[in-house]
Amino acid sequence: MTFRPVFGGKLVSLENGRAPYEDRLKALAMQERALGKDHPNVAITLLILGDTCKGAGDNKTAKEFYERAMKIREVHFAERSDEVAECKEKIRNCRKKEI
């Protein structure tokens, strides 16, 4: 199984892609400690994690990351902002794959 991670932009096997994913999870934990769980930069990291999961075919986990990012962005940006719209579009794309 292969996927296109957001890290490096090249196709890698899931086994090789696990390290960047785990590194991003560690970065998320550090961001949450330093900035708080609801900081806009945390939302960006959540979107990257969602993209990674979606690329690996795990739409359920991707959707969870996208939904969490959307909640953060709804607090910091207007409901109809581009930032919130981006999250909604990613969530819709995950739902399409589930059907």
Z-matrix of the N, CA and C atoms (Angstrom, degrees):
N
C 1 1.456
C 2 1.514 1 108.42
N 3 1.329 2 116.56 1 134.53
C 4 1.456 3 120.67 2 178.18
C 5 1.517 4 109.84 3 -123.64
N 6 1.308 5 115.58 4 161.34
C 7 1.462 6 120.80 5 175.85
C 8 1.502 7 109.10 6 -153.10
N 9 1.320 8 116.37 7 161.45
C 10 1.455 9 121.75 8 178.48
C 11 1.520 10 107.91 9 -102.45
N 12 1.316 11 117.06 10 100.50
C 13 1.468 12 118.98 11 179.14
C 14 1.526 13 110.59 12 -76.16
N 15 1.302 14 115.82 13 160.33
C 16 1.456 15 119.93 14 176.67
C 17 1.517 16 110.61 15 -77.40
N 18 1.314 17 117.23 16 -11.27
C 19 1.457 18 122.58 17 179.40
C 20 1.522 19 108.34 18 -89.27
N 21 1.288 20 118.80 19 109.94
C 22 1.444 21 121.99 20 175.29
C 23 1.517 22 114.30 21 87.97
N 24 1.327 23 118.95 22 -23.14
C 25 1.439 24 121.95 23 175.26
C 26 1.512 25 116.52 24 70.34
N 27 1.336 26 119.68 25 17.79
C 28 1.461 27 120.03 26 178.47
C 29 1.516 28 109.96 27 -119.42
N 30 1.322 29 115.73 28 157.43
C 31 1.458 30 119.86 29 178.88
C 32 1.521 31 109.53 30 -71.91
N 33 1.307 32 115.77 31 133.15
C 34 1.461 33 120.90 32 176.63
C 35 1.520 34 108.01 33 -138.17
N 36 1.317 35 116.07 34 160.19
C 37 1.465 36 118.54 35 177.12
C 38 1.521 37 109.03 36 -75.19
N 39 1.327 38 115.45 37 159.17
C 40 1.456 39 119.88 38 -179.47
C 41 1.519 40 110.52 39 -57.67
N 42 1.332 41 116.89 40 -38.64
C 43 1.464 42 119.80 41 179.75
C 44 1.531 43 110.74 42 -61.80
N 45 1.328 44 116.10 43 -43.49
C 46 1.465 45 119.89 44 179.10
C 47 1.524 46 111.70 45 -73.78
N 48 1.320 47 117.40 46 -26.45
C 49 1.453 48 121.30 47 -178.47
C 50 1.509 49 114.03 48 -81.15
N 51 1.317 50 118.01 49 -13.32
C 52 1.453 51 121.71 50 -176.73
C 53 1.530 52 111.59 51 -63.95
N 54 1.315 53 117.95 52 -38.99
C 55 1.468 54 120.71 53 -177.80
C 56 1.532 55 111.54 54 -60.88
N 57 1.347 56 119.60 55 -48.88
C 58 1.469 57 118.42 56 177.80
C 59 1.527 58 112.19 57 -61.03
N 60 1.340 59 116.98 58 -37.16
C 61 1.463 60 121.05 59 178.86
C 62 1.528 61 109.60 60 -63.35
N 63 1.304 62 116.73 61 -47.15
C 64 1.470 63 120.35 62 179.73
C 65 1.524 64 111.07 63 -65.88
N 66 1.332 65 116.60 64 -36.48
C 67 1.466 66 120.03 65 176.22
C 68 1.525 67 110.75 66 -62.57
N 69 1.341 68 116.71 67 -40.41
C 70 1.462 69 120.51 68 179.86
C 71 1.519 70 110.60 69 -68.21
N 72 1.348 71 117.70 70 -35.15
C 73 1.471 72 120.41 71 175.08
C 74 1.526 73 110.89 72 -63.10
N 75 1.318 74 116.25 73 -39.87
C 76 1.468 75 120.13 74 177.11
C 77 1.528 76 110.35 75 -65.34
N 78 1.334 77 115.87 76 -41.05
C 79 1.469 78 119.94 77 177.89
C 80 1.521 79 110.42 78 -62.65
N 81 1.327 80 117.01 79 -39.54
C 82 1.458 81 121.17 80 177.44
C 83 1.526 82 110.50 81 -60.03
N 84 1.314 83 116.63 82 -46.63
C 85 1.472 84 120.51 83 179.70
C 86 1.526 85 110.98 84 -60.93
N 87 1.335 86 116.98 85 -40.92
C 88 1.467 87 120.18 86 179.30
C 89 1.529 88 110.51 87 -67.16
N 90 1.321 89 117.23 88 -41.40
C 91 1.466 90 120.46 89 178.25
C 92 1.521 91 110.92 90 -61.92
N 93 1.313 92 115.90 91 -44.00
C 94 1.469 93 119.77 92 -179.28
C 95 1.524 94 111.10 93 -61.80
N 96 1.329 95 116.60 94 -39.51
C 97 1.473 96 119.32 95 178.28
C 98 1.522 97 111.21 96 -68.36
N 99 1.326 98 116.80 97 -41.74
C 100 1.463 99 120.88 98 -175.29
C 101 1.538 100 112.88 99 -78.82
N 102 1.335 101 116.97 100 -39.43
C 103 1.461 102 120.50 101 -171.83
C 104 1.522 103 114.31 102 -108.98
N 105 1.326 104 116.60 103 -19.26
C 106 1.454 105 121.43 104 -173.70
C 107 1.524 106 109.80 105 101.40
N 108 1.318 107 116.50 106 153.18
C 109 1.465 108 121.81 107 -174.50
C 110 1.524 109 113.41 108 -69.42
N 111 1.318 110 117.92 109 -16.14
C 112 1.459 111 120.50 110 -175.96
C 113 1.528 112 113.52 111 -111.31
N 114 1.311 113 117.16 112 22.18
C 115 1.462 114 120.91 113 -179.67
C 116 1.537 115 109.56 114 -80.09
N 117 1.344 116 118.32 115 143.25
C 118 1.465 117 120.80 116 179.61
C 119 1.537 118 114.10 117 -56.57
N 120 1.317 119 118.22 118 -32.16
C 121 1.473 120 120.14 119 177.90
C 122 1.533 121 111.28 120 -67.21
N 123 1.312 122 116.95 121 -30.60
C 124 1.459 123 120.98 122 175.69
C 125 1.530 124 109.10 123 -64.69
N 126 1.323 125 116.94 124 -38.43
C 127 1.467 126 121.03 125 178.41
C 128 1.526 127 110.82 126 -60.70
N 129 1.307 128 117.58 127 -39.73
C 130 1.470 129 120.83 128 178.48
C 131 1.518 130 110.47 129 -61.77
N 132 1.319 131 116.87 130 -44.75
C 133 1.464 132 120.69 131 178.58
C 134 1.523 133 110.62 132 -63.69
N 135 1.318 134 117.22 133 -38.33
C 136 1.465 135 120.58 134 177.60
C 137 1.526 136 110.70 135 -63.38
N 138 1.319 137 117.54 136 -38.74
C 139 1.457 138 120.62 137 177.45
C 140 1.526 139 111.37 138 -64.66
N 141 1.311 140 116.40 139 -40.59
C 142 1.465 141 120.47 140 177.82
C 143 1.528 142 110.37 141 -63.29
N 144 1.314 143 116.56 142 -43.36
C 145 1.465 144 120.10 143 177.01
C 146 1.531 145 110.65 144 -62.52
N 147 1.321 146 116.67 145 -41.51
C 148 1.455 147 120.50 146 177.41
C 149 1.520 148 111.54 147 -61.30
N 150 1.326 149 116.72 148 -43.81
C 151 1.462 150 120.61 149 178.22
C 152 1.527 151 111.12 150 -61.15
N 153 1.313 152 116.22 151 -39.37
C 154 1.456 153 120.74 152 179.51
C 155 1.523 154 110.77 153 -64.78
N 156 1.315 155 116.59 154 -45.77
C 157 1.469 156 120.86 155 179.23
C 158 1.522 157 111.05 156 -64.69
N 159 1.333 158 116.45 157 -42.88
C 160 1.464 159 120.02 158 179.76
C 161 1.519 160 109.96 159 -62.50
N 162 1.307 161 117.05 160 -41.92
C 163 1.460 162 121.16 161 178.30
C 164 1.518 163 112.93 162 -62.71
N 165 1.325 164 115.98 163 -28.29
C 166 1.460 165 121.06 164 178.49
C 167 1.525 166 111.90 165 -87.94
N 168 1.343 167 116.36 166 -0.28
C 169 1.459 168 120.30 167 178.37
C 170 1.513 169 115.09 168 90.05
N 171 1.323 170 117.78 169 6.66
C 172 1.463 171 121.51 170 179.72
C 173 1.528 172 108.94 171 -97.34
N 174 1.332 173 115.94 172 76.87
C 175 1.464 174 120.76 173 -176.59
C 176 1.513 175 112.97 174 -66.69
N 177 1.320 176 117.41 175 -31.92
C 178 1.464 177 120.44 176 -179.08
C 179 1.532 178 110.45 177 -62.85
N 180 1.318 179 116.96 178 -49.45
C 181 1.465 180 120.50 179 179.68
C 182 1.524 181 110.49 180 -67.62
N 183 1.323 182 116.52 181 -39.47
C 184 1.470 183 120.38 182 178.36
C 185 1.522 184 109.76 183 -57.95
N 186 1.323 185 116.24 184 -46.20
C 187 1.467 186 120.92 185 -179.58
C 188 1.526 187 110.98 186 -60.57
N 189 1.324 188 117.16 187 -38.68
C 190 1.471 189 120.29 188 178.53
C 191 1.522 190 110.98 189 -63.27
N 192 1.346 191 117.51 190 -42.63
C 193 1.465 192 120.73 191 177.07
C 194 1.532 193 110.49 192 -63.75
N 195 1.344 194 117.18 193 -44.49
C 196 1.464 195 121.19 194 -179.62
C 197 1.525 196 111.67 195 -62.65
N 198 1.326 197 116.70 196 -41.91
C 199 1.471 198 119.97 197 -179.76
C 200 1.522 199 111.09 198 -64.72
N 201 1.305 200 116.60 199 -39.55
C 202 1.466 201 119.35 200 178.25
C 203 1.530 202 110.69 201 -65.78
N 204 1.335 203 115.86 202 -41.68
C 205 1.471 204 119.73 203 177.48
C 206 1.525 205 110.45 204 -62.29
N 207 1.323 206 116.65 205 -40.42
C 208 1.463 207 120.09 206 -179.59
C 209 1.534 208 110.92 207 -62.68
N 210 1.318 209 117.47 208 -41.92
C 211 1.469 210 120.03 209 179.18
C 212 1.522 211 111.38 210 -60.45
N 213 1.315 212 116.37 211 -40.98
C 214 1.462 213 120.23 212 178.32
C 215 1.533 214 109.62 213 -64.30
N 216 1.313 215 115.97 214 -47.12
C 217 1.462 216 120.35 215 -177.44
C 218 1.527 217 112.16 216 -65.94
N 219 1.322 218 117.86 217 -33.53
C 220 1.459 219 119.92 218 177.92
C 221 1.520 220 111.66 219 -62.79
N 222 1.319 221 116.73 220 -31.60
C 223 1.463 222 121.35 221 178.92
C 224 1.536 223 110.51 222 -72.96
N 225 1.327 224 116.53 223 -39.15
C 226 1.468 225 120.58 224 -172.16
C 227 1.527 226 114.11 225 -94.95
N 228 1.316 227 117.53 226 -19.20
C 229 1.460 228 121.32 227 -177.53
C 230 1.523 229 109.14 228 -127.27
N 231 1.317 230 116.83 229 165.11
C 232 1.460 231 121.10 230 178.19
C 233 1.526 232 110.08 231 -65.35
N 234 1.324 233 115.63 232 150.93
C 235 1.469 234 122.06 233 -178.90
C 236 1.532 235 112.16 234 -53.19
N 237 1.318 236 116.32 235 -36.37
C 238 1.469 237 120.87 236 -177.21
C 239 1.531 238 111.85 237 -101.22
N 240 1.295 239 117.20 238 23.99
C 241 1.467 240 120.55 239 -179.49
C 242 1.526 241 110.54 240 -75.17
N 243 1.315 242 115.11 241 161.58
C 244 1.466 243 120.85 242 176.42
C 245 1.526 244 111.01 243 -62.28
N 246 1.330 245 116.20 244 -34.11
C 247 1.471 246 120.55 245 -178.74
C 248 1.529 247 111.16 246 -64.41
N 249 1.319 248 116.55 247 -43.75
C 250 1.474 249 120.56 248 179.06
C 251 1.526 250 109.55 249 -71.44
N 252 1.329 251 117.06 250 -39.92
C 253 1.466 252 121.08 251 179.25
C 254 1.526 253 111.26 252 -60.23
N 255 1.329 254 116.73 253 -38.13
C 256 1.466 255 120.53 254 177.96
C 257 1.529 256 110.56 255 -59.75
N 258 1.318 257 116.62 256 -44.76
C 259 1.460 258 121.01 257 179.48
C 260 1.529 259 111.09 258 -63.33
N 261 1.334 260 115.90 259 -44.73
C 262 1.465 261 120.10 260 -179.68
C 263 1.526 262 111.48 261 -60.70
N 264 1.318 263 116.41 262 -40.21
C 265 1.465 264 120.61 263 179.43
C 266 1.529 265 110.83 264 -64.89
N 267 1.311 266 116.78 265 -41.90
C 268 1.465 267 120.27 266 178.91
C 269 1.535 268 110.87 267 -64.55
N 270 1.316 269 116.54 268 -38.78
C 271 1.470 270 120.73 269 177.87
C 272 1.527 271 109.74 270 -65.75
N 273 1.330 272 117.18 271 -43.67
C 274 1.475 273 120.61 272 177.88
C 275 1.528 274 110.85 273 -59.34
N 276 1.320 275 116.90 274 -42.38
C 277 1.460 276 120.54 275 179.76
C 278 1.524 277 111.76 276 -63.50
N 279 1.311 278 117.30 277 -35.22
C 280 1.471 279 120.47 278 176.61
C 281 1.529 280 110.61 279 -67.28
N 282 1.310 281 116.24 280 -40.14
C 283 1.479 282 120.39 281 -179.50
C 284 1.524 283 110.26 282 -65.95
N 285 1.331 284 117.65 283 -37.57
C 286 1.469 285 120.90 284 178.37
C 287 1.521 286 110.92 285 -60.13
N 288 1.332 287 116.50 286 -38.27
C 289 1.466 288 120.97 287 -179.32
C 290 1.519 289 111.60 288 -71.00
N 291 1.339 290 116.89 289 -25.55
C 292 1.479 291 120.87 290 -178.61
C 293 1.511 292 111.28 291 -75.67
N 294 1.328 293 117.07 292 -24.70
C 295 1.469 294 120.94 293 -174.97
C 296 1.521 295 110.81 294 -77.55
